[in-house]
Amino acid sequence: MSHVIIIGCGVVGAAIAYELSQVTGLQITVVDQQPPAQASTGAALGVLIGVISQKAKGKAWQLRQSSIQRYETLIPELEALTGRKIPFNRQGILHLCWEAENFESWEKLVEIRSSQGWQLEIWDTAKLKSICPQVHNDKITGAVYSPQDRQLDPTALTLALVAAAQQKGVTFKFGVNVSNISAASIETTEGKIAADWIVVAAGLGSTPLTAQLNQKIDIRPVLGQALQVNLGHSIGNPEFQPMITCNDVHIVPLGGGDYWIGATVEFPANGDEISPNYELLESVKQQAIAFCPELASATITRTWSGLRPRPEGRPAPIIEKLPGFSNILLATGHYRNGVLLAPATAYTIREMITSMDS
Ligand SMILES: Cc1cc2nc3c(=O)[nH]c(=O)nc-3n(C[C@H](O)[C@H](O)[C@H](O)COP(=O)(O)OP(=O)(O)OC[C@H]3O[C@@H](n4cnc5c(N)ncnc54)[C@H](O)[C@@H]3O)c2cc1C
């Protein structure tokens, strides 16, 4: 029996735990200094920008494609196993085109996706108006609709992954900090634990842990703020509530007249210190009102912020062996797409372990 220790129980660590729980011959322990689904995962909007992403080919597209395919089976599977409900919006993503947006590049993407077996539709303003009357601004020149993209509740998903993995024998240690790692063990606030495999899924915490092994993986925080509003009723057609996005501002319908609006993208000015800039959050809200004017009368019920783990000087995410160590695996630095990429990340880690563990 090989012992796998996963450090971090955000959406990425939880997805890996559940995926590995299906492999025979593995004993799995997940350690997190906090309860599950805090840190970046606790702040995420759960928008899965897959088919409509500009990543047309290569690894970036493969990871997206395999995640969106897996989510279609994963959500019902987890709901059946755990009896928990995971809010999962199957009405797609609607991207609004603003002013001089390049329709030619969208037309090209529609063709590429069609050859890959996915649908994308370009709507003119008349079609947009008839289907989504809540959208209104003279600068909107049309829209791209992606019916197979999704949005889900990242916290509900992570808690369901934990519950399902627990049922399948995974041990979770919450409130336990990992202070040090080596090739054969981890040191924690509850003592040393021996390991055959260590998976570092610690988000921003991955940097200090790998620095101790002189293989620093440099992951820096990018702050995101978002807000929840309530209108008392749905905007537009209550039967058709896709996630609407324009100029990188998302309006996420939650049902019952509740919407999430976000998120800001704020880089640290000096070193790693960032504090939320409330003017930027206000500007995100104003942009949402600019394309969905009815939101002006909504009541703000909650605001929050979180830190996205962004790899410095290299593309996100990092899913590979830690250089110099054959049994320490990195599943980190997912930046803006950790919820989207969690299933594909978990599958990649499973393949790495099972191909070397036989
Ligand atoms: C405002 C906002 C909106 C977002 N919206 C989206 C979205 O719509 N779609 C999307 O796909 N992504 C989105 N993201 C990004 C997404 O949240 C992240 O990419 C994702 O949550 C990363 O997951 P993770 O499990 O790697 O990290 P985290 O969720 O940060 O989890 C890391 C865990 O490791 C633990 N840990 C760290 N160090 C240690 C240690 N030494 N010992 C023990 N435990 C440790 C932490 O306690 C934490 O629980 C958003 C992020 C923000 C902030």
The ligand as an SDF file (V2000), in Angstrom:
LIG
                    3D

 53 58  0  0  0  0  0  0  0  0999 V2000
  -12.5130   36.4550   -6.6520 C   0  0  0  0  0  0  0  0  0  0  0  0
  -12.0730   35.1890   -7.3340 C   0  0  0  0  0  0  0  0  0  0  0  0
  -12.8470   34.6660   -8.3510 C   0  0  0  0  0  0  0  0  0  0  0  0
  -12.4500   33.4790   -8.9900 C   0  0  0  0  0  0  0  0  0  0  0  0
  -13.2720   32.9600   -9.9440 N   0  0  0  0  0  0  0  0  0  0  0  0
  -12.9300   31.7890  -10.5530 C   0  0  0  0  0  0  0  0  0  0  0  0
  -13.7860   31.2220  -11.5260 C   0  0  0  0  0  0  0  0  0  0  0  0
  -14.8420   31.7840  -11.8220 O   0  0  0  0  0  0  0  0  0  0  0  0
  -13.4230   30.0460  -12.1090 N   0  0  0  0  0  0  0  0  0  0  0  0
  -12.2540   29.3900  -11.7750 C   0  0  0  0  0  0  0  0  0  0  0  0
  -11.9710   28.3250  -12.3430 O   0  0  0  0  0  0  0  0  0  0  0  0
  -11.4110   29.9280  -10.8560 N   0  0  0  0  0  0  0  0  0  0  0  0
  -11.7180   31.1000  -10.2440 C   0  0  0  0  0  0  0  0  0  0  0  0
  -10.8770   31.6640   -9.3190 N   0  0  0  0  0  0  0  0  0  0  0  0
   -9.5600   31.0290   -9.1060 C   0  0  0  0  0  0  0  0  0  0  0  0
   -9.6820   29.8360   -8.1600 C   0  0  0  0  0  0  0  0  0  0  0  0
  -10.2590   30.2800   -6.9760 O   0  0  0  0  0  0  0  0  0  0  0  0
   -8.3040   29.2220   -7.8660 C   0  0  0  0  0  0  0  0  0  0  0  0
   -7.5770   28.9800   -9.0620 O   0  0  0  0  0  0  0  0  0  0  0  0
   -8.4750   27.9010   -7.1030 C   0  0  0  0  0  0  0  0  0  0  0  0
   -9.3380   28.0620   -6.0060 O   0  0  0  0  0  0  0  0  0  0  0  0
   -7.1500   27.3420   -6.6400 C   0  0  0  0  0  0  0  0  0  0  0  0
   -7.4360   26.2070   -5.8490 O   0  0  0  0  0  0  0  0  0  0  0  0
   -6.3320   25.5260   -4.9500 P   0  0  0  0  0  0  0  0  0  0  0  0
   -6.9770   24.3450   -4.3150 O   0  0  0  0  0  0  0  0  0  0  0  0
   -5.0890   25.3020   -5.7540 O   0  0  0  0  0  0  0  0  0  0  0  0
   -5.9150   26.6430   -3.8920 O   0  0  0  0  0  0  0  0  0  0  0  0
   -6.6270   27.2350   -2.5210 P   0  0  0  0  0  0  0  0  0  0  0  0
   -8.0880   27.2070   -2.7000 O   0  0  0  0  0  0  0  0  0  0  0  0
   -5.9480   28.4890   -2.2910 O   0  0  0  0  0  0  0  0  0  0  0  0
   -6.2430   26.1240   -1.4790 O   0  0  0  0  0  0  0  0  0  0  0  0
   -4.9360   25.9460   -0.9800 C   0  0  0  0  0  0  0  0  0  0  0  0
   -5.0630   25.2940    0.3940 C   0  0  0  0  0  0  0  0  0  0  0  0
   -3.7640   24.9560    0.8620 O   0  0  0  0  0  0  0  0  0  0  0  0
   -3.7370   25.1510    2.2490 C   0  0  0  0  0  0  0  0  0  0  0  0
   -2.3420   25.2980    2.6730 N   0  0  0  0  0  0  0  0  0  0  0  0
   -1.4340   26.1720    2.1720 C   0  0  0  0  0  0  0  0  0  0  0  0
   -0.2440   26.0100    2.8000 N   0  0  0  0  0  0  0  0  0  0  0  0
   -0.4030   25.0210    3.7100 C   0  0  0  0  0  0  0  0  0  0  0  0
    0.4430   24.4180    4.6810 C   0  0  0  0  0  0  0  0  0  0  0  0
    1.7310   24.7780    4.8190 N   0  0  0  0  0  0  0  0  0  0  0  0
   -0.0600   23.4400    5.4800 N   0  0  0  0  0  0  0  0  0  0  0  0
   -1.3620   23.0490    5.3590 C   0  0  0  0  0  0  0  0  0  0  0  0
   -2.2110   23.5890    4.4600 N   0  0  0  0  0  0  0  0  0  0  0  0
   -1.7370   24.5610    3.6360 C   0  0  0  0  0  0  0  0  0  0  0  0
   -4.5700   26.4110    2.4520 C   0  0  0  0  0  0  0  0  0  0  0  0
   -5.0540   26.4800    3.7900 O   0  0  0  0  0  0  0  0  0  0  0  0
   -5.6810   26.2300    1.4270 C   0  0  0  0  0  0  0  0  0  0  0  0
   -6.8220   25.6230    1.9640 O   0  0  0  0  0  0  0  0  0  0  0  0
  -11.2410   32.8320   -8.6320 C   0  0  0  0  0  0  0  0  0  0  0  0
  -10.4630   33.3620   -7.6060 C   0  0  0  0  0  0  0  0  0  0  0  0
  -10.8690   34.5340   -6.9470 C   0  0  0  0  0  0  0  0  0  0  0  0
  -10.0230   35.0680   -5.8330 C   0  0  0  0  0  0  0  0  0  0  0  0
  1  2  1  0
  2  3  1  0
  2 52  2  0
  3  4  2  0
  4  5  1  0
  4 50  1  0
  5  6  2  0
  6  7  1  0
  6 13  1  0
  7  8  2  0
  7  9  1  0
  9 10  1  0
 10 11  2  0
 10 12  1  0
 12 13  2  0
 13 14  1  0
 14 15  1  0
 14 50  1  0
 15 16  1  0
 16 17  1  0
 16 18  1  0
 18 19  1  0
 18 20  1  0
 20 21  1  0
 20 22  1  0
 22 23  1  0
 23 24  1  0
 24 25  2  0
 24 26  1  0
 24 27  1  0
 27 28  1  0
 28 29  2  0
 28 30  1  0
 28 31  1  0
 31 32  1  0
 32 33  1  0
 33 34  1  0
 33 48  1  0
 34 35  1  0
 35 36  1  0
 35 46  1  0
 36 37  1  0
 36 45  1  0
 37 38  2  0
 38 39  1  0
 39 40  1  0
 39 45  2  0
 40 41  1  0
 40 42  2  0
 42 43  1  0
 43 44  2  0
 44 45  1  0
 46 47  1  0
 46 48  1  0
 48 49  1  0
 50 51  2  0
 51 52  1  0
 52 53  1  0
M  END
$$$$
